[in-house]
Amino acid sequence: MYGWIWRHLPGNAWVRAMISLVLVLAVVYLLFQYIFPWAEPLLPFNEVTVDNGMAAVR
């Protein structure tokens, strides 16, 4: 897959590397701005089930 993308990018190796960097940064931005916030309520990370059977001592 990465080879296919690399072959289809225009320019020499330096231009391809810069375009690849911009594409990676765009994907990371989209993940953090849209995908992760959408998926966060669906994940069970806030459901803590660790309990030792004793009341909390303060």
TORVO-477757 format. One record per residue: x, y, z of N, C-alpha, C in turn; residue in one letter; chain. Coordinates in steps of 0.2 Angstrom, whole numbers, plus 5000, padded with zeros to 4 digits. Layout:
{{X Y Z} {X Y Z} {X Y Z} 'A' 'A'} ...
//
This chain:
{{5004 4994 5000} {5000 5000 5000} {5004 5006 5000} 'M' 'A'} {{5009 5006 5004} {5014 5012 5005} {5018 5013 4998} 'Y' 'A'} {{5020 5008 4995} {5023 5008 4989} {5019 5011 4983} 'G' 'A'} {{5013 5009 4983} {5008 5011 4978} {5007 5019 4979} 'W' 'A'} {{5006 5021 4985} {5006 5028 4987} {5012 5032 4984} 'I' 'A'} {{5018 5029 4986} {5024 5033 4985} {5025 5033 4977} 'W' 'A'} {{5023 5028 4973} {5024 5028 4966} {5019 5033 4963} 'R' 'A'} {{5014 5034 4966} {5009 5039 4963} {5009 5046 4965} 'H' 'A'} {{5014 5048 4969} {5015 5055 4971} {5020 5058 4966} 'L' 'A'} {{5019 5064 4964} {5023 5068 4959} {5029 5070 4962} 'P' 'A'} {{5034 5071 4958} {5041 5074 4960} {5046 5069 4962} 'G' 'A'} {{5052 5072 4964} {5057 5068 4966} {5057 5065 4973} 'N' 'A'} {{5062 5062 4976} {5061 5059 4982} {5060 5064 4988} 'A' 'A'} {{5063 5070 4987} {5062 5075 4992} {5055 5078 4992} 'W' 'A'} {{5052 5079 4986} {5045 5082 4985} {5041 5076 4988} 'V' 'A'} {{5042 5070 4986} {5037 5065 4989} {5038 5064 4996} 'R' 'A'} {{5043 5065 4999} {5044 5065 5006} {5040 5070 5010} 'A' 'A'} {{5041 5076 5007} {5037 5082 5010} {5029 5081 5009} 'M' 'A'} {{5027 5079 5003} {5020 5077 5002} {5018 5072 5007} 'I' 'A'} {{5022 5067 5008} {5020 5061 5012} {5019 5064 5020} 'S' 'A'} {{5024 5068 5022} {5024 5071 5028} {5017 5075 5029} 'L' 'A'} {{5015 5079 5024} {5009 5083 5024} {5003 5079 5025} 'V' 'A'} {{5003 5073 5021} {4998 5068 5021} {4997 5065 5028} 'L' 'A'} {{5003 5063 5031} {5003 5060 5038} {5000 5065 5043} 'V' 'A'} {{5002 5071 5042} {5000 5076 5047} {4992 5078 5046} 'L' 'A'} {{4990 5077 5040} {4983 5078 5039} {4979 5073 5042} 'A' 'A'} {{4981 5067 5041} {4978 5061 5044} {4978 5061 5052} 'V' 'A'} {{4983 5063 5055} {4983 5064 5062} {4979 5069 5064} 'V' 'A'} {{4979 5075 5061} {4974 5080 5063} {4967 5078 5062} 'Y' 'A'} {{4965 5075 5057} {4958 5072 5056} {4956 5067 5062} 'L' 'A'} {{4961 5063 5063} {4960 5058 5069} {4958 5061 5075} 'L' 'A'} {{4963 5066 5077} {4962 5069 5084} {4956 5074 5084} 'F' 'A'} {{4954 5077 5078} {4949 5082 5078} {4942 5079 5077} 'Q' 'A'} {{4941 5074 5074} {4935 5071 5072} {4934 5064 5074} 'Y' 'A'} {{4938 5059 5073} {4937 5052 5074} {4938 5050 5081} 'I' 'A'} {{4943 5053 5085} {4944 5051 5092} {4938 5054 5096} 'F' 'A'} {{4936 5060 5095} {4931 5063 5099} {4924 5059 5098} 'P' 'A'} {{4923 5057 5092} {4917 5053 5090} {4917 5047 5094} 'W' 'A'} {{4923 5043 5094} {4923 5036 5096} {4924 5036 5104} 'A' 'A'} {{4926 5041 5107} {4928 5041 5114} {4922 5039 5118} 'E' 'A'} {{4916 5041 5117} {4910 5039 5121} {4909 5032 5120} 'P' 'A'} {{4911 5029 5115} {4909 5022 5114} {4914 5017 5117} 'L' 'A'} {{4920 5020 5120} {4925 5016 5123} {4924 5015 5130} 'L' 'A'} {{4926 5009 5133} {4924 5008 5140} {4929 5010 5145} 'P' 'A'} {{4933 5015 5143} {4939 5017 5148} {4936 5020 5154} 'F' 'A'} {{4931 5023 5154} {4928 5026 5160} {4924 5022 5165} 'N' 'A'} {{4924 5015 5163} {4920 5010 5167} {4925 5007 5171} 'E' 'A'} {{4927 5009 5177} {4932 5006 5181} {4928 5001 5185} 'V' 'A'} {{4931 4995 5185} {4928 4989 5189} {4933 4986 5194} 'T' 'A'} {{4938 4990 5196} {4943 4987 5201} {4940 4989 5208} 'V' 'A'} {{4939 4984 5212} {4936 4985 5219} {4939 4980 5223} 'D' 'A'} {{4942 4981 5229} {4944 4976 5233} {4939 4975 5239} 'N' 'A'} {{4933 4977 5238} {4928 4975 5243} {4928 4979 5249} 'G' 'A'} {{4932 4984 5250} {4933 4988 5256} {4931 4995 5254} 'M' 'A'} {{4928 4999 5259} {4926 5006 5258} {4933 5010 5258} 'A' 'A'} {{4932 5016 5254} {4938 5020 5254} {4939 5023 5260} 'A' 'A'} {{4946 5024 5262} {4948 5027 5268} {4951 5033 5267} 'V' 'A'} {{4949 5039 5270} {4952 5045 5269} {4956 5047 5275} 'R' 'A'} 
//
